[in-house]
Amino acid sequence: MPKTVALSFLHDHDLRLLLFGGKGGVGKTTCAAATALYYARHQPQQRFLLVSTDPAHSLNDSLGDFSPPENLTTLEFDARACLTDFKNEHLSKLREIASRGTFLDDEDINQLMDLSLPGLDELMAFLEISQWAEEGQYQCIVVDSAPTGHTLRLLAMPEFMGNWLDALDALLAKHRYMKKQFTGTYKQDELDDFLLGLKNSVNRMKVLLADPVRCRFVSVMLAEALSIHETRMLLDELNRLQIASDDIIVNRIYPESDCPLCSNRHRRQVAEIVNFAAGMAQHALAAIPMYPQEMRGEAALQQFWDHTFALPESVAAAANAQSGTRPEVMHPAPLPGADVKLLMFAGKGGVGKTTLACASAVRMAQALDGKEILLFSTDPAHSLSACLEKSVNASPTPLMPGLSAMEIDAGAEFEALKQQYAEELAHFLSNLSSSLDLTFDREVMERVMDLSPPGVDEVMALTMVMEFLDQDRFDLLILDSAPTGHLVRLLETPEIIDQWLKVFFNLFLKYKRIFRLPEISQRMVKISKTLKLLNKILIDTDASALFGVTILTEMALLETRDLLAACERMHIQVPSLFLNMATPPGDCRLCSSLQRMEKKLIHKYRDVFPDQSQPLVYQAGDLGGIERLGQLGKALYQ
């Protein structure tokens, strides 16, 4: 029997904020729910809060039908509602700040303020969570966070918020100076207090996150290459941000048994995790067994931590692990037509989107002779390189005849645009005579890019790829997308970005004397053009398609329903839904239990989504590298 281990965070009564994070689909929600329930049961005199910040919530799905104890409050945070409340309470102050210190008129101010706020919703939600932690309303707040890439963006939000507040403060600088010049003094008023209060809130959040006594981040992962790759990235960034992260949960470890399938999976998992652990001496690793049923509902969550065990410390157990079986797919999907220009692979985190996107790209390159295909990722936590087992960077990297890949650094692309704007603005202003008004207006102009809506960077990255299509450099784009909630937001954001560009165009026209920036104007015209191309392709059923990827669990079924509903709203066609990672035939108790559960879910998927073809993709071990991906690609399509 494996040696059981105790988890420090379950017994640490000093914790006020506990965050669970990791790659999508690794079991973050289950870990968060099981921990909050453990706290509530073992400390009945204390109050606890379990909250989700993931746009694609699954917290209530994890809890099922049971009602939590009275001392445990659960909340799926509606971040957009939180932002709406913030706007209703403070928008008039923001507009007054802008009107005090800039040449912009009311219409310009209203547009900039409205457009700069979307995307701050998750930050506002997190500020509220940190305030609750500071006020001590709960003994501990347990957070089920979004998948890695977007959690890292959220944790870096204080810096973004700092820039945004500095831009607003620059708008007040001229007013403060003028008031002091004409009255001899300046007294801090409610607008100064408002900005100072926001800055203090952001700083308190930063202090709380960096306090190892009150705050802890628990990384959750699977013993597989892509999850390990993403976990390393997460731990490096947490270390840079000085956020305590001592514990790592390795979920769904198969048992070593007489079943050849289970034993082989177990040995492969141990080999992966032992190699990972070699560089993680400062972290405590604990394993959770692969349970024969989905871990949702009261009974399952209460026993979740009962069988936590220590992993082997050597690779001996993995010596005979096989690399994987030949991929097997029941009911393959129709191969996309030759006229398609954009394919998107989407679904809940951890369902295998990256693997299926890579395999499909290899298959399409083999099938569409003479055409050029670009496989790319917009997920902030890229994993194409790990899946392809080839280094992929921010420019198209050839992989094989007809196929290239790239992992776009969306943040770097937007920083380049801001740098271009700053340089052209500096050149233009250097040719003007200095004056009092220009001194302050210059700082406002320099910071106007900081009032851009969050998410503009990812959309800009998407438009950069669309330019390749417009220039006939590539014939087909295949997108490995971020998990469901953030993909939906990304597809909705172009409308906001289009409005943001129109605001800038209006400013350039209205204030020619000040905004004479021909190069940045041309760049924004180009972005606007490619946005229109993107929107045109998205709603063209011959030119684009979204392939849903899911697994055979109730929670994945519910999130898939949300994804397809969003696609219907945006008029995006979904011809196929891949039921991925199905359990191959096996006779042991665990395999048999999983197969019975999955069979029921196959029928549910067919009932709920009758219009989509539904290939059933069985687990086949390691599918990394072009050769193995090519085998899978052949099996996926007719």
C-alpha positions as CSV (number, residue, x, y, z in Angstrom):
1,M,0.0,0.0,0.0
2,P,1.3,3.5,-0.8
3,K,2.3,5.6,2.2
4,T,-0.4,8.2,3.1
5,V,0.7,11.8,3.6
6,A,-0.7,14.8,5.5
7,L,-1.4,18.0,3.6
8,S,-0.2,21.1,5.5
9,F,-2.8,23.5,4.2
10,L,-5.7,21.4,5.5
11,H,-4.4,22.0,9.1
12,D,-3.0,25.5,8.9
13,H,-5.4,27.8,10.9
14,D,-3.4,30.9,10.0
15,L,-4.4,30.9,6.3
16,R,-6.9,33.5,5.2
17,L,-6.6,33.0,1.5
18,L,-6.0,29.7,-0.3
19,L,-5.9,29.5,-4.1
20,F,-6.0,26.4,-6.2
21,G,-4.6,26.7,-9.7
22,G,-3.2,24.8,-12.6
23,K,-3.9,23.7,-16.2
24,G,-7.5,23.3,-17.1
25,G,-9.1,20.0,-16.3
26,V,-6.6,18.8,-13.7
27,G,-9.2,18.9,-10.8
28,K,-8.8,22.4,-9.3
29,T,-12.5,22.8,-8.7
30,T,-12.7,19.4,-6.9
31,C,-9.6,20.2,-4.8
32,A,-11.0,23.6,-3.8
33,A,-14.5,22.3,-3.0
34,A,-13.1,19.3,-1.0
35,T,-10.8,21.6,1.0
36,A,-13.6,24.1,1.8
37,L,-15.8,21.3,2.9
38,Y,-13.0,19.8,5.1
39,Y,-12.5,23.2,6.8
40,A,-16.2,23.6,7.5
41,R,-16.6,20.1,8.9
42,H,-13.5,20.3,11.2
43,Q,-14.0,23.9,12.4
44,P,-17.7,24.2,12.9
45,Q,-17.4,27.4,14.9
46,Q,-15.7,29.3,12.0
47,R,-17.1,30.7,8.8
48,F,-15.6,29.8,5.4
49,L,-16.1,31.0,1.8
50,L,-15.6,28.9,-1.3
51,V,-15.5,31.1,-4.5
52,S,-14.8,30.6,-8.2
53,T,-13.1,33.3,-10.4
54,D,-13.1,31.1,-13.5
55,P,-15.4,32.7,-16.2
56,A,-16.5,29.1,-17.1
57,H,-17.7,28.3,-13.6
58,S,-18.0,24.6,-12.5
59,L,-18.2,25.0,-8.8
60,N,-21.9,24.3,-8.4
61,D,-21.5,21.4,-10.8
62,S,-18.9,20.0,-8.6
63,L,-21.0,20.4,-5.4
64,G,-24.0,18.7,-7.1
65,D,-27.3,18.7,-5.4
66,F,-26.3,18.8,-1.7
67,S,-26.4,21.9,0.5
68,P,-23.1,22.8,2.1
69,P,-22.9,23.2,5.9
70,E,-24.2,26.5,7.3
71,N,-20.7,27.8,8.0
72,L,-19.6,27.4,4.4
73,T,-20.7,30.0,1.8
74,T,-20.3,29.2,-1.9
75,L,-20.1,31.8,-4.6
76,E,-19.5,31.7,-8.4
77,F,-18.3,35.2,-8.8
78,D,-20.1,37.2,-11.5
79,A,-17.1,39.4,-12.3
80,R,-19.0,41.4,-14.8
81,A,-21.8,42.2,-12.3
82,C,-19.0,43.3,-9.9
83,L,-17.6,45.7,-12.6
84,T,-21.1,47.0,-13.4
85,D,-21.6,47.9,-9.7
86,F,-18.2,49.6,-9.7
87,K,-19.2,51.6,-12.8
88,N,-22.5,52.6,-11.4
89,E,-20.9,53.9,-8.2
90,H,-17.8,55.5,-9.6
91,L,-18.2,56.3,-13.4
92,S,-19.1,59.9,-12.8
93,K,-15.9,60.4,-10.8
94,L,-13.8,58.8,-13.6
95,R,-15.4,61.2,-16.1
96,E,-14.8,64.2,-13.9
97,I,-11.2,63.2,-13.5
98,A,-10.8,63.0,-17.3
99,S,-12.6,66.3,-17.9
100,R,-10.4,68.2,-15.4
101,G,-7.1,67.6,-17.0
102,T,-7.4,67.0,-20.7
103,F,-8.3,68.6,-24.1
104,L,-10.8,65.8,-24.7
105,D,-14.5,66.7,-24.8
106,D,-17.3,64.8,-22.9
107,E,-18.0,62.5,-25.8
108,D,-14.3,61.4,-26.0
109,I,-14.1,61.0,-22.3
110,N,-17.3,58.9,-22.1
111,Q,-16.0,56.6,-24.9
112,L,-12.5,56.1,-23.4
113,M,-13.9,55.5,-19.9
114,D,-16.5,52.9,-21.1
115,L,-13.9,51.1,-23.2
116,S,-11.1,51.0,-20.7
117,L,-13.2,49.3,-18.0
118,P,-14.2,45.9,-19.7
119,G,-11.6,43.4,-18.8
120,L,-11.1,44.9,-15.3
121,D,-14.0,42.8,-14.1
122,E,-11.9,39.9,-12.8
123,L,-9.6,42.3,-11.1
124,M,-12.5,44.1,-9.4
125,A,-13.7,40.7,-8.2
126,F,-10.3,39.8,-6.9
127,L,-10.0,43.1,-5.1
128,E,-13.3,42.3,-3.4
129,I,-12.1,38.9,-2.3
130,S,-8.9,40.4,-0.9
131,Q,-11.0,42.9,1.0
132,W,-13.0,40.2,2.6
133,A,-9.8,38.4,3.6
134,E,-8.5,41.6,5.2
135,E,-11.8,42.3,7.0
136,G,-11.8,38.8,8.5
137,Q,-15.4,38.0,7.6
138,Y,-14.2,34.4,7.0
139,Q,-11.6,32.2,8.7
140,C,-10.4,31.3,5.2
141,I,-11.4,32.1,1.6
142,V,-10.8,29.1,-0.7
143,V,-10.5,30.2,-4.4
144,D,-11.1,28.0,-7.4
145,S,-9.1,29.9,-10.0
146,A,-9.2,30.1,-13.8
147,P,-6.7,27.9,-15.8
148,T,-3.0,28.7,-15.6
149,G,-2.6,31.4,-18.4
150,H,-5.4,33.5,-17.2
151,T,-4.7,33.1,-13.5
152,L,-1.2,34.4,-14.2
153,R,-2.7,37.4,-16.0
154,L,-5.0,38.0,-13.1
155,L,-2.1,37.8,-10.6
156,A,-0.2,40.3,-12.8
157,M,-3.3,42.6,-12.9
158,P,-2.1,44.9,-10.0
159,E,0.6,46.2,-12.4
160,F,-2.0,46.8,-15.1
161,M,-4.2,48.5,-12.6
162,G,-1.3,50.6,-11.5
163,N,-0.7,51.8,-15.0
164,W,-4.5,52.5,-15.4
165,L,-4.5,54.5,-12.1
166,D,-1.4,56.4,-13.1
167,A,-3.1,57.4,-16.4
168,L,-6.0,58.8,-14.4
169,D,-3.7,60.5,-12.0
170,A,-2.0,62.2,-14.9
171,L,-5.4,63.6,-15.9
172,L,-5.6,65.3,-12.5
173,A,-2.1,66.7,-12.5
174,K,-2.9,69.7,-14.6
175,H,-5.9,70.6,-12.5
176,R,-3.8,70.4,-9.3
177,Y,-1.2,72.7,-10.8
178,M,-3.6,75.3,-12.1
179,K,-5.5,75.4,-8.8
180,K,-2.3,75.9,-6.9
181,Q,-1.2,78.6,-9.3
182,F,-4.4,80.7,-9.0
183,T,-5.3,80.1,-5.3
184,G,-1.8,79.5,-3.9
185,T,-2.8,76.1,-2.5
186,Y,-4.4,72.8,-3.4
187,K,-6.6,70.9,-1.1
188,Q,-7.1,67.2,-1.7
189,D,-10.7,66.5,-2.8
190,E,-13.0,63.5,-3.2
191,L,-11.4,62.6,-6.6
192,D,-7.9,62.4,-5.1
193,D,-9.4,60.3,-2.2
194,F,-11.1,58.0,-4.8
195,L,-7.8,57.3,-6.7
196,L,-5.9,57.0,-3.5
197,G,-8.5,54.5,-2.2
198,L,-8.2,52.4,-5.3
199,K,-4.4,52.4,-5.1
200,N,-4.5,51.3,-1.5
201,S,-6.8,48.5,-2.4
202,V,-4.5,47.2,-5.1
203,N,-1.5,47.5,-2.7
204,R,-3.4,45.6,0.0
205,M,-4.0,42.8,-2.5
206,K,-0.4,42.7,-3.5
207,V,0.7,42.6,0.2
208,L,-1.8,39.8,1.0
209,L,-0.7,37.7,-2.0
210,A,2.9,38.0,-0.9
211,D,2.2,37.1,2.7
212,P,3.2,33.4,3.2
213,V,1.5,33.2,6.6
214,R,-1.9,34.3,5.4
215,C,-1.9,33.3,1.7
216,R,-1.0,30.1,-0.1
217,F,-1.2,28.9,-3.7
218,V,-1.7,25.2,-4.3
219,S,-0.7,23.9,-7.7
220,V,-2.8,21.0,-9.1
221,M,-1.5,18.9,-11.9
222,L,-1.7,15.6,-13.7
223,A,1.3,13.3,-14.3
224,E,1.4,14.0,-18.0
225,A,3.8,16.0,-20.2
226,L,1.5,19.0,-21.0
227,S,0.3,19.4,-17.4
228,I,3.9,19.2,-16.2
229,H,5.1,21.8,-18.7
230,E,2.3,24.2,-17.6
231,T,3.0,23.6,-13.9
232,R,6.6,24.5,-14.3
233,M,5.6,27.8,-16.0
234,L,3.1,28.5,-13.2
235,L,5.6,27.8,-10.4
236,D,8.2,30.0,-12.0
237,E,5.8,32.9,-12.2
238,L,4.6,32.4,-8.6
239,N,8.2,32.4,-7.5
240,R,8.8,35.7,-9.4
241,L,5.7,37.2,-7.8
242,Q,6.8,35.9,-4.4
243,I,3.5,34.1,-3.8
244,A,4.0,31.1,-1.5
245,S,3.4,27.8,-3.2
246,D,4.8,24.9,-1.3
247,D,2.2,22.2,-2.0
248,I,1.7,20.4,-5.3
249,I,-1.3,18.0,-5.8
250,V,-0.8,15.3,-8.5
251,N,-4.3,14.1,-9.3
252,R,-5.7,10.9,-10.8
253,I,-2.8,8.5,-10.4
254,Y,-3.7,5.0,-11.7
255,P,-3.0,2.0,-9.4
256,E,-0.4,-0.6,-10.1
257,S,-2.5,-3.8,-10.4
258,D,-2.9,-7.0,-12.4
259,C,-4.7,-4.9,-15.1
260,P,-2.2,-4.3,-17.9
261,L,-3.9,-1.0,-18.9
262,C,-3.8,0.4,-15.4
263,S,-0.3,-0.8,-14.6
264,N,1.1,0.7,-17.8
265,R,-0.6,4.0,-17.1
266,H,0.7,4.0,-13.5
267,R,4.3,3.4,-14.6
268,R,4.2,6.1,-17.2
269,Q,2.7,8.5,-14.7
270,V,5.4,7.7,-12.1
271,A,8.1,8.2,-14.7
272,E,6.8,11.6,-15.6
273,I,6.4,12.8,-12.0
274,V,9.7,11.5,-10.7
275,N,11.5,13.4,-13.5
276,F,9.5,16.5,-12.6
277,A,10.1,16.2,-8.9
278,A,13.9,16.1,-9.4
279,G,14.0,19.9,-9.7
280,M,11.2,20.5,-7.1
281,A,13.0,19.7,-3.8
282,Q,11.5,22.8,-2.1
283,H,7.9,21.6,-2.9
284,A,5.8,18.9,-1.2
285,L,4.2,16.6,-3.7
286,A,1.1,14.5,-2.8
287,A,-0.8,12.2,-5.1
288,I,-4.5,11.6,-5.4
289,P,-5.7,8.2,-6.7
290,M,-7.8,7.7,-9.8
291,Y,-11.2,7.2,-8.3
292,P,-13.7,4.9,-10.1
293,Q,-16.4,7.5,-10.1
294,E,-16.6,11.3,-10.9
295,M,-15.7,13.2,-7.7
296,R,-18.7,15.5,-7.4
297,G,-21.4,15.7,-4.7
298,E,-21.2,15.4,-0.9
299,A,-20.0,11.8,-0.4
300,A,-17.3,12.0,-3.1
301,L,-15.9,15.4,-1.9
302,Q,-15.8,14.3,1.8
303,Q,-13.6,11.3,1.0
304,F,-11.4,13.1,-1.6
305,W,-8.4,13.7,0.7
306,D,-8.7,10.4,2.6
307,H,-6.4,8.5,0.3
308,T,-3.7,11.0,-0.5
309,F,-0.4,9.2,-0.8
310,A,3.3,9.8,-1.4
311,L,4.8,9.1,-4.8
312,P,7.8,6.9,-5.3
313,E,11.2,8.6,-5.2
314,S,12.8,6.7,-8.0
315,V,12.1,5.8,-11.6
316,A,12.4,2.0,-11.0
317,A,8.7,1.5,-11.0
318,A,8.5,3.1,-14.5
319,A,11.2,1.0,-16.1
320,N,8.8,-1.1,-18.1
321,A,6.4,1.6,-19.1
322,Q,5.3,1.4,-22.7
323,S,5.2,4.6,-24.8
324,G,1.5,4.1,-25.7
325,T,-0.8,2.1,-27.9
326,R,-2.0,2.9,-31.4
327,P,-4.7,5.6,-31.3
328,E,-8.2,4.2,-31.7
329,V,-11.3,6.3,-32.7
330,M,-14.9,5.2,-33.1
331,H,-17.1,7.1,-35.6
332,P,-14.3,9.4,-37.1
333,A,-15.3,13.0,-38.1
334,P,-15.6,14.2,-41.7
335,L,-12.4,15.8,-42.8
336,P,-12.9,19.6,-43.2
337,G,-13.3,20.8,-46.8
338,A,-10.6,22.4,-48.9
339,D,-12.3,25.8,-48.7
340,V,-12.0,26.2,-44.9
341,K,-9.7,29.0,-43.7
342,L,-10.0,28.9,-39.9
343,L,-10.5,25.9,-37.6
344,M,-10.8,26.4,-33.9
345,F,-10.4,23.7,-31.2
346,A,-12.2,24.6,-28.1
347,G,-13.5,23.2,-24.8
348,K,-13.0,22.9,-21.1
349,G,-9.4,23.0,-19.9
350,G,-7.6,19.7,-19.8
351,V,-9.8,17.9,-22.3
352,G,-7.0,17.5,-24.9
353,K,-7.6,20.5,-27.2
354,T,-3.9,21.0,-27.9
355,T,-3.3,17.4,-28.8
356,L,-6.3,17.2,-31.1
357,A,-5.4,20.6,-32.7
358,C,-1.9,19.4,-33.4
359,A,-3.0,16.0,-34.7
360,S,-5.6,17.6,-37.0
361,A,-3.0,20.1,-38.3
362,V,-0.6,17.2,-39.2
363,R,-3.5,15.4,-40.9
364,M,-4.6,18.5,-42.9
365,A,-1.1,19.1,-44.0
366,Q,-0.9,15.5,-45.4
367,A,-4.4,15.8,-47.0
368,L,-4.2,19.3,-48.5
369,D,-1.2,18.9,-50.7
370,G,0.2,22.2,-51.9
371,K,-1.5,24.3,-49.2
372,E,0.2,26.1,-46.4
373,I,-1.2,25.6,-42.8
374,L,-0.4,27.6,-39.7
375,L,-1.1,26.0,-36.3
376,F,-1.1,28.7,-33.6
377,S,-2.0,29.3,-29.9
378,T,-3.5,32.3,-28.2
379,D,-3.6,30.7,-24.7
380,P,-1.3,32.7,-22.4
381,A,-0.1,29.3,-21.1
382,H,1.2,27.9,-24.4
383,S,1.7,24.2,-24.8
384,L,2.2,23.6,-28.5
385,S,6.0,23.2,-28.1
386,A,5.5,20.5,-25.5
387,C,2.9,18.6,-27.5
388,L,4.8,18.8,-30.8
389,E,8.1,18.1,-29.1
390,K,9.6,20.9,-31.2
391,S,10.6,24.4,-30.2
392,V,7.9,26.9,-31.4
393,N,8.2,30.6,-31.0
394,A,6.5,33.9,-31.8
395,S,7.1,33.6,-35.6
396,P,6.0,30.8,-37.9
397,T,8.2,27.7,-37.3
398,P,8.2,25.1,-40.1
399,L,7.4,21.6,-38.8
400,M,6.9,19.6,-42.0
401,P,6.0,20.2,-45.6
402,G,2.9,22.5,-45.6
403,L,2.7,23.0,-41.8
404,S,4.2,25.7,-39.6
405,A,3.3,26.6,-36.0
406,M,3.7,29.6,-33.7
407,E,3.0,30.5,-30.1
408,I,2.0,34.2,-30.0
409,D,3.3,36.4,-27.2
410,A,0.2,38.7,-27.1
411,G,1.5,40.9,-24.4
412,A,4.7,41.6,-26.4
413,E,2.7,42.5,-29.5
414,F,0.7,45.1,-27.7
415,E,3.8,46.5,-26.0
416,A,5.3,46.9,-29.5
417,L,2.3,48.9,-30.5
418,K,2.5,51.1,-27.4
419,Q,6.3,51.6,-28.0
420,Q,5.6,52.7,-31.6
421,Y,2.9,55.1,-30.4
422,A,5.2,56.6,-27.8
423,E,8.1,57.0,-30.2
424,E,6.0,58.7,-32.9
425,L,4.3,60.9,-30.3
426,A,7.7,62.0,-28.9
427,H,8.9,62.8,-32.4
428,F,5.9,64.9,-33.2
429,L,5.9,66.8,-29.9
430,S,9.6,67.5,-30.1
431,N,8.8,69.7,-33.1
432,L,6.3,71.8,-31.2
433,S,7.0,74.8,-29.0
434,S,6.6,74.0,-25.3
435,S,3.8,75.5,-23.3
436,L,2.1,74.9,-20.0
437,D,-0.9,73.2,-21.6
438,L,1.3,71.0,-23.7
439,T,3.4,69.9,-20.7
440,F,0.3,68.3,-19.0
441,D,-1.5,67.3,-22.2
442,R,1.7,65.5,-23.3
443,E,1.6,63.2,-20.2
444,V,-2.1,62.5,-20.9
445,M,-1.4,61.6,-24.5
446,E,1.5,59.4,-23.5
447,R,-0.7,57.5,-21.1
448,V,-3.8,57.2,-23.3
449,M,-2.7,53.7,-24.4
450,D,-3.0,52.6,-20.7
451,L,-6.7,53.3,-21.0
452,S,-7.0,50.6,-23.6
453,P,-9.4,47.7,-22.8
454,P,-7.7,44.5,-21.3
455,G,-7.9,41.8,-23.9
456,V,-6.8,44.1,-26.7
457,D,-3.4,42.3,-26.8
458,E,-4.9,38.8,-27.5
459,V,-7.2,40.2,-30.2
460,M,-4.3,42.1,-31.8
461,A,-2.3,38.8,-31.8
462,L,-5.3,37.2,-33.5
463,T,-5.4,39.9,-36.2
464,M,-1.7,39.5,-36.8
465,V,-2.3,35.9,-37.8
466,M,-5.3,37.0,-39.9
467,E,-2.9,39.2,-41.8
468,F,-1.0,36.1,-42.9
469,L,-4.3,34.8,-44.4
470,D,-5.0,38.2,-46.1
471,Q,-1.5,38.2,-47.6
472,D,-2.0,34.6,-48.9
473,R,1.0,33.5,-46.8
474,F,-1.1,30.7,-45.4
475,D,-4.2,29.0,-46.7
476,L,-5.6,27.6,-43.4
477,L,-5.3,28.7,-39.8
478,I,-5.8,26.2,-36.9
479,L,-6.3,27.7,-33.5
480,D,-5.5,25.9,-30.3
481,S,-7.6,28.1,-28.0
482,A,-7.8,29.0,-24.4
483,P,-10.3,27.2,-22.2
484,T,-14.0,27.8,-22.8
485,G,-14.7,30.9,-20.7
486,H,-11.7,32.9,-22.1
487,L,-12.3,31.7,-25.7
488,V,-15.8,33.1,-25.5
489,R,-14.5,36.4,-24.2
490,L,-11.9,36.5,-26.9
491,L,-14.5,36.0,-29.6
492,E,-16.6,38.7,-28.1
493,T,-13.8,41.2,-27.6
494,P,-13.3,42.2,-31.3
495,E,-16.4,44.3,-31.1
496,I,-15.0,46.2,-28.1
497,I,-11.6,46.6,-29.9
498,D,-13.4,47.9,-33.0
499,Q,-15.1,50.5,-30.9
500,W,-11.7,51.4,-29.2
501,L,-10.1,51.8,-32.7
502,K,-13.0,54.1,-33.7
503,V,-12.4,56.3,-30.7
504,F,-8.8,56.7,-31.7
505,F,-9.7,57.4,-35.3
506,N,-12.1,60.1,-34.1
507,L,-9.4,61.6,-31.8
508,F,-7.0,61.7,-34.8
509,L,-9.6,63.5,-36.9
510,K,-10.8,65.9,-34.2
511,Y,-7.4,66.9,-32.8
512,K,-5.2,66.9,-35.9
513,R,-2.9,69.6,-34.3
514,I,-2.2,67.3,-31.4
515,F,-2.6,63.7,-32.7
516,R,-0.6,64.0,-36.0
517,L,0.6,60.4,-35.9
518,P,0.5,58.9,-39.5
519,E,2.3,55.7,-38.8
520,I,0.3,54.6,-35.8
521,S,-2.9,55.7,-37.7
522,Q,-1.9,53.4,-40.6
523,R,-1.2,50.5,-38.1
524,M,-4.6,50.9,-36.5
525,V,-6.3,51.0,-40.0
526,K,-4.6,47.7,-40.7
527,I,-5.8,46.2,-37.4
528,S,-9.3,47.4,-38.2
529,K,-9.2,45.8,-41.6
530,T,-8.1,42.4,-40.3
531,L,-10.8,42.6,-37.6
532,K,-13.4,42.9,-40.3
533,L,-11.8,39.9,-42.1
534,L,-11.9,37.9,-38.9
535,N,-15.6,38.7,-38.2
536,K,-16.5,37.8,-41.8
537,I,-14.7,34.5,-41.7
538,L,-16.2,33.5,-38.3
539,I,-19.8,33.7,-39.6
540,D,-19.0,32.0,-42.9
541,T,-20.0,28.4,-42.6
542,D,-17.8,27.4,-45.5
543,A,-14.7,29.3,-44.3
544,S,-14.6,28.5,-40.6
545,A,-15.6,25.9,-38.0
546,L,-15.2,25.3,-34.3
547,F,-14.5,21.7,-33.2
548,G,-15.6,21.1,-29.7
549,V,-13.4,18.8,-27.5
550,T,-14.7,17.3,-24.3
551,I,-14.4,14.3,-22.0
552,L,-16.9,11.9,-20.5
553,T,-17.8,13.6,-17.2
554,E,-21.0,15.4,-16.1
555,M,-19.0,18.6,-15.4
556,A,-17.5,18.6,-18.9
557,L,-21.0,18.0,-20.4
558,L,-22.4,21.1,-18.7
559,E,-19.5,23.3,-19.8
560,T,-19.8,21.9,-23.4
561,R,-23.4,23.0,-23.3
562,D,-22.4,26.5,-22.4
563,L,-19.7,26.6,-25.2
564,L,-22.1,25.5,-27.9
565,A,-24.8,28.0,-26.7
566,A,-22.2,30.7,-27.0
567,C,-21.3,29.6,-30.5
568,E,-24.9,29.6,-31.5
569,R,-25.2,33.2,-30.2
570,M,-22.2,34.2,-32.3
571,H,-23.4,32.2,-35.4
572,I,-20.3,30.0,-35.3
573,Q,-20.8,26.5,-36.7
574,V,-19.8,23.4,-34.6
575,P,-19.8,20.4,-37.0
576,S,-18.1,17.9,-34.7
577,L,-17.7,17.2,-31.0
578,F,-14.8,15.0,-30.0
579,L,-15.5,12.8,-27.0
580,N,-11.8,12.5,-25.9
581,M,-9.8,10.3,-23.4
582,A,-12.4,7.5,-23.2
583,T,-11.3,4.4,-21.2
584,P,-10.3,1.5,-23.5
585,P,-11.9,-1.9,-22.9
586,G,-10.5,-3.5,-19.7
587,D,-11.7,-6.1,-17.2
588,C,-10.4,-4.7,-13.9
589,R,-12.7,-3.1,-11.3
590,L,-11.5,0.5,-12.0
591,C,-11.7,0.2,-15.8
592,S,-15.1,-1.5,-15.7
593,S,-16.5,1.3,-13.4
594,L,-15.1,4.0,-15.6
595,Q,-16.5,2.4,-18.7
596,R,-20.0,2.1,-17.2
597,M,-20.0,5.7,-16.2
598,E,-18.7,6.8,-19.6
599,K,-21.3,4.7,-21.5
600,K,-24.1,6.6,-19.8
601,L,-22.5,9.9,-20.7
602,I,-22.1,8.9,-24.4
603,H,-25.8,8.5,-24.6
604,K,-26.3,11.9,-22.8
605,Y,-24.0,13.7,-25.3
606,R,-25.9,12.2,-28.2
607,D,-29.3,13.3,-26.7
608,V,-28.1,16.8,-25.9
609,F,-26.1,17.5,-29.1
610,P,-27.9,15.6,-31.9
611,D,-26.6,17.9,-34.7
612,Q,-22.9,17.2,-34.1
613,S,-20.8,14.2,-35.2
614,Q,-19.3,12.7,-32.1
615,P,-16.0,10.8,-32.6
616,L,-15.1,8.7,-29.6
617,V,-11.3,9.0,-29.0
618,Y,-9.8,6.4,-26.6
619,Q,-6.8,7.0,-24.4
620,A,-3.6,5.9,-26.1
621,G,-0.8,6.9,-23.8
622,D,1.9,9.5,-24.9
623,L,0.8,11.3,-28.1
624,G,3.6,13.8,-28.3
625,G,5.8,14.3,-31.4
626,I,4.9,14.5,-35.1
627,E,4.8,10.8,-35.7
628,R,2.4,9.9,-32.9
629,L,0.3,13.0,-33.7
630,G,0.1,11.8,-37.3
631,Q,-1.2,8.4,-36.2
632,L,-3.9,10.2,-34.2
633,G,-4.8,12.5,-37.0
634,K,-5.4,9.6,-39.4
635,A,-7.7,8.0,-36.8
636,L,-9.7,11.2,-36.1
637,Y,-11.1,11.7,-39.6
638,Q,-12.7,9.7,-42.3
